[in-house]
Amino acid sequence: MREVGVISYATSAVARDVVHNEVEIIVPVLGEAIAKSTIPKADIGFVCSGSLDYLFGGPFAFVAGVDAVGAVPPIRESHVEMDAAWALYEAWCYIQTGEVDSALIYGFSKGSSGDPLELMTVQTDPYYTVPLWPSMSDMAALQARAFMHRTGATERDFAEVAARAQRNGMSIDYAVRAAADASAERLLAESPLVSDPLRESDIFPVSDGATVIVIAADDVARRHCSRPAWIRGFDHRIDAMTFGARDLSRSASATLAAQKAGAGEGDLDIAELHAQFSHEELLLTEALGIDPSKTKINPSGGPLAANVIMGAGLNRIGEVAKAITGGDANRGVAHISSGPCLQQNMVCVLEGE
């Protein structure tokens, strides 16, 4: 296996961008990531993106995103209709073949163009679930209630997660929702219920933006980065789509992905979890076997601070890599999810030298 490391990361997010289209949102972030990597764009071997046509409102919307990369020189390019973290997984596999030594990965969306809570229902079972059209928050509320019944967790526990996310969001410049004085008491008193037991503060903020990562192999990574964040483990597992076919209070696929990726084979300094709802952070902490007393969980605020759909999962890898590259951590885990109620889960383990 070739050593592959994250050598560059850039991101942006705002609550609502009424001025720029997707390409205009991607271009400055792309330029920043390429500049940080110090690899000339023409020398990057592969480009892979993640986006969602339903959010764009038209077919083959990802093709427009390629305009941000540029038509000249010609590139090797691919796309996944999922979070761009899966595009990074494809790029990592491609590098393993030896065909290329570096790759550029980006994810983007304008969630404010519609209502993501309603639009993402199209991910569910087309025969049994879509006709009922439960929103993302409705489905998440089912899982939150199941988790409460099994573990004894309370709405206050969820509010504590949401408040910490807002406080941690003050540490990043792309936070859509952040408050230095956020507290569980305040959120319980002021944040309205959306889907019982979930309040507005328990649900991700709609975000427009883009995320870009550059990865490279072996000596290429070392030549262009003084401390690459090496990808030591990668795994993706899926639970049943039908809600009644699995225990919603647990995430068997996240547990298995963490085991196969080797998350438990050493101490974790940092964990960035793709928890778009507050209860998911608690559920995933348990599923991945993370000890909150030893590991910083979502120090960036996670998706509760900023959630660019199709880029927020890639953000989790980027934030762990940033901590490692900057010397604030030596080993961390990034978790990415897709589908309703944490149906699909991917785990990426990263380490410094």
C-alpha positions in Angstrom: 0.0 0.0 0.0 1.3 3.5 -0.9 1.4 6.1 1.9 -1.1 8.8 1.1 -1.4 12.0 3.0 -3.5 15.2 3.1 -1.3 18.1 2.3 -3.7 20.9 1.8 -7.2 21.9 2.9 -9.4 24.9 2.3 -13.1 25.6 2.9 -15.8 28.3 2.9 -19.4 28.5 4.2 -22.1 31.2 4.6 -25.7 30.9 5.6 -27.0 32.2 2.2 -25.0 33.3 -0.8 -27.4 35.3 -3.1 -24.6 36.7 -5.2 -22.5 33.8 -6.4 -23.3 30.6 -8.3 -21.7 27.3 -7.5 -18.7 27.8 -9.8 -18.0 31.3 -8.3 -18.2 29.7 -4.8 -15.7 27.0 -5.7 -13.0 29.0 -7.5 -11.5 30.9 -4.6 -11.5 27.9 -2.3 -9.9 25.8 -5.1 -7.2 28.4 -5.7 -6.4 28.6 -2.0 -6.1 24.8 -1.6 -3.9 24.5 -4.7 -1.7 27.4 -3.5 -1.3 25.8 -0.1 -0.3 22.5 -1.7 2.5 24.1 -3.7 1.8 21.6 -6.5 1.0 23.4 -9.8 -2.5 22.7 -10.9 -1.2 21.2 -14.2 0.8 18.6 -12.2 -2.1 17.3 -10.1 -2.9 13.8 -11.4 -6.6 13.4 -10.7 -9.6 15.5 -9.9 -12.7 14.1 -8.2 -15.8 16.0 -6.9 -18.9 15.4 -4.8 -22.2 17.2 -5.3 -26.0 16.7 -5.5 -28.1 17.5 -8.5 -31.2 17.8 -6.4 -29.8 20.8 -4.6 -28.7 22.4 -7.8 -32.1 21.8 -9.4 -30.8 20.4 -12.7 -29.3 17.3 -14.2 -25.5 16.8 -14.4 -25.0 19.8 -12.2 -21.5 18.5 -11.3 -20.4 19.4 -14.9 -20.8 23.0 -14.0 -18.5 22.5 -11.0 -15.7 21.3 -13.3 -15.7 24.8 -14.9 -14.0 25.9 -11.7 -11.1 23.6 -12.3 -10.6 24.9 -15.9 -10.7 23.3 -19.3 -7.0 23.6 -20.0 -4.9 21.6 -19.5 -7.1 18.5 -19.9 -7.6 16.6 -16.6 -8.4 13.1 -15.4 -11.7 13.7 -13.7 -14.5 11.8 -11.9 -17.5 12.5 -9.7 -19.6 11.0 -7.0 -23.2 11.8 -6.3 -22.4 11.8 -2.6 -20.4 13.7 0.0 -17.0 14.6 -1.4 -15.4 12.4 1.3 -16.4 9.5 -1.0 -14.6 11.3 -3.8 -11.5 11.4 -1.6 -11.9 7.7 -1.1 -12.0 7.2 -4.9 -9.0 9.4 -5.3 -7.1 7.4 -2.6 -7.9 4.2 -4.4 -6.7 5.7 -7.7 -3.4 6.7 -6.1 -3.0 3.2 -4.8 -3.0 1.9 -8.4 0.2 3.9 -9.1 -1.4 5.7 -12.0 -1.2 9.1 -10.3 0.7 10.6 -7.3 -1.6 13.4 -6.3 -5.3 14.3 -6.4 -7.6 17.3 -5.9 -10.9 16.6 -4.3 -13.8 19.1 -3.8 -17.4 19.2 -2.7 -19.9 22.0 -3.0 -23.5 23.0 -2.7 -26.0 25.9 -2.2 -28.3 24.4 0.3 -30.2 27.7 0.6 -31.5 27.2 -3.0 -34.2 25.0 -1.5 -35.1 23.2 1.7 -32.5 20.5 2.4 -34.6 19.0 5.1 -37.3 18.2 2.5 -35.1 17.6 -0.5 -33.0 14.9 1.1 -36.0 12.7 1.6 -35.3 11.5 -2.0 -32.5 9.4 -0.5 -35.0 7.1 1.3 -36.8 4.0 0.1 -38.9 5.0 -3.0 -41.7 2.5 -2.2 -42.3 2.6 1.5 -40.8 5.9 2.8 -40.8 8.6 0.0 -44.6 8.4 -0.4 -44.9 9.5 3.3 -42.3 12.2 2.7 -40.8 12.5 6.2 -38.2 15.3 6.3 -34.7 14.8 7.5 -35.5 16.3 10.9 -38.6 14.0 11.2 -36.4 10.9 10.6 -33.7 12.1 12.8 -36.3 12.7 15.6 -37.3 9.0 15.3 -33.7 8.1 15.9 -33.2 10.6 18.7 -36.2 9.2 20.5 -35.0 5.7 20.1 -31.6 6.7 21.5 -33.3 8.4 24.4 -35.3 5.3 25.2 -32.3 3.0 25.1 -29.7 5.1 26.9 -31.7 7.5 29.1 -30.3 10.5 27.3 -32.4 13.7 27.7 -33.1 16.8 25.7 -30.6 18.6 27.9 -27.9 16.2 26.8 -28.7 17.1 23.2 -28.7 20.8 24.2 -25.3 20.4 25.8 -23.9 19.1 22.5 -25.5 21.9 20.5 -24.2 24.6 22.8 -20.7 23.2 22.8 -20.9 23.1 18.9 -21.8 26.8 18.9 -19.0 27.7 21.3 -16.5 25.7 19.3 -17.7 27.3 16.1 -16.1 30.5 17.3 -12.7 29.0 16.5 -13.3 28.7 12.8 -13.8 31.5 10.3 -16.5 29.7 8.2 -19.0 29.0 11.0 -22.6 29.7 10.1 -23.8 29.3 13.6 -21.5 30.2 16.5 -21.9 31.9 19.9 -19.4 32.3 22.6 -22.1 32.4 25.3 -24.2 29.4 24.1 -25.5 27.3 26.9 -27.8 24.3 27.3 -30.2 26.4 29.5 -30.5 29.1 26.9 -31.1 26.8 24.0 -33.7 24.8 25.9 -35.5 28.1 26.8 -35.2 29.9 23.4 -34.7 27.3 20.6 -38.1 26.2 19.3 -39.0 22.5 18.7 -38.9 21.5 15.0 -39.4 17.7 15.2 -39.9 16.6 18.8 -37.5 16.0 20.6 -35.2 18.0 18.3 -35.0 21.8 18.5 -33.8 24.2 15.9 -30.4 24.3 17.6 -30.1 20.5 17.4 -30.3 20.6 13.6 -27.6 21.7 11.2 -27.7 25.3 9.8 -28.3 25.5 6.1 -25.0 26.5 4.5 -23.7 27.5 1.1 -20.0 26.8 0.3 -17.3 24.5 -0.9 -14.5 22.3 0.5 -11.3 21.4 -1.2 -8.5 18.9 -0.2 -5.3 18.0 -2.0 -3.7 14.6 -1.2 -0.5 13.1 -2.4 1.5 9.9 -2.1 4.9 9.1 -0.6 7.7 11.5 -1.4 5.5 13.8 -3.3 3.5 14.5 -0.1 6.7 14.9 1.9 8.2 17.3 -0.7 5.2 19.6 -0.6 4.2 19.4 3.1 6.4 19.5 6.2 4.0 17.3 8.1 1.4 15.5 6.0 -1.6 13.9 7.7 -1.2 10.3 6.6 -4.3 8.2 5.9 -3.7 5.1 7.9 -7.2 3.5 7.6 -10.3 3.9 5.5 -13.5 1.9 5.6 -17.2 2.3 4.5 -20.1 0.2 5.7 -23.9 0.4 5.1 -26.9 -0.4 7.2 -30.3 -1.4 5.9 -32.3 1.4 4.2 -35.6 0.3 5.8 -36.0 1.8 9.2 -37.7 -1.2 10.7 -34.9 -3.5 9.6 -32.3 -2.0 12.0 -32.0 -0.6 15.6 -32.1 3.1 15.1 -30.6 3.7 18.5 -27.3 2.2 17.4 -25.1 2.4 14.3 -23.7 -1.1 13.6 -22.2 0.1 10.3 -20.3 2.9 12.1 -18.9 0.5 14.6 -17.8 -1.9 11.9 -16.2 0.8 9.8 -14.3 2.1 12.8 -13.0 -1.4 13.6 -12.0 -2.1 10.0 -10.3 1.3 9.7 -8.3 0.7 12.9 -9.7 3.6 14.9 -9.3 1.7 18.2 -5.7 0.7 17.6 -4.2 3.7 19.3 -5.1 6.9 21.2 -7.2 9.5 19.4 -6.3 13.1 20.0 -9.2 14.4 17.9 -12.5 13.1 16.4 -14.5 15.0 13.8 -17.9 13.4 13.5 -20.4 14.1 10.7 -23.2 14.6 13.1 -25.8 16.8 11.5 -28.1 16.5 14.5 -27.0 16.8 18.1 -28.1 13.3 19.2 -25.9 11.8 16.4 -22.7 13.0 18.1 -23.6 11.1 21.2 -24.7 8.0 19.2 -21.5 8.1 17.1 -19.2 8.6 20.1 -20.6 5.4 21.5 -20.5 3.5 18.2 -16.9 4.5 17.4 -15.7 3.7 20.9 -14.4 7.2 21.5 -13.6 8.3 25.1 -14.7 12.0 25.4 -12.3 12.4 28.4 -9.3 11.7 26.1 -10.4 12.8 22.7 -11.5 16.3 21.5 -14.8 15.7 19.7 -15.7 18.2 17.0 -13.5 21.0 18.1 -14.5 22.8 14.9 -18.1 22.8 16.0 -18.8 20.1 13.3 -21.9 20.2 11.1 -23.9 22.0 13.8 -21.6 25.0 13.2 -21.5 24.8 9.4 -22.9 22.1 7.1 -22.3 22.5 3.4 -24.1 19.4 2.1 -21.8 17.3 0.0 -18.8 19.0 1.5 -19.3 18.7 5.3 -18.0 15.1 5.4 -14.9 16.2 3.5 -14.6 18.9 6.1 -14.3 16.3 8.8 -11.2 14.9 7.1 -9.9 18.3 6.5 -10.3 19.5 10.1 -8.5 16.4 11.5 -5.7 16.8 8.9 -5.4 20.5 9.8 -4.9 19.7 13.5 -2.3 17.1 12.6 -0.4 19.2 10.1 -0.4 22.1 12.5 1.0 20.0 15.3 -2.1 20.2 17.5 -2.7 16.4 17.2 -0.9 13.3 16.1 -3.7 10.8 15.6 -7.3 11.4 14.8 -10.5 9.9 13.3 -12.8 11.5 10.8 -16.3 10.1 10.4 -18.6 10.7 7.4 -22.3 9.7 7.0 -24.8 9.6 4.2 -28.5 8.6 4.1 -31.2 8.8 6.7 -30.5 8.1 10.3 -26.8 7.4 9.7 -27.5 4.7 7.1 -24.0 4.8 5.6 -20.9 5.4 7.5 -17.2 5.9 6.5 -14.3 6.2 8.9 -10.9 7.6 8.0 -8.0 7.4 10.5 -5.2 9.9 10.0 -1.8 10.2 11.7 1.3 12.5 11.7 4.8 11.2 11.2 
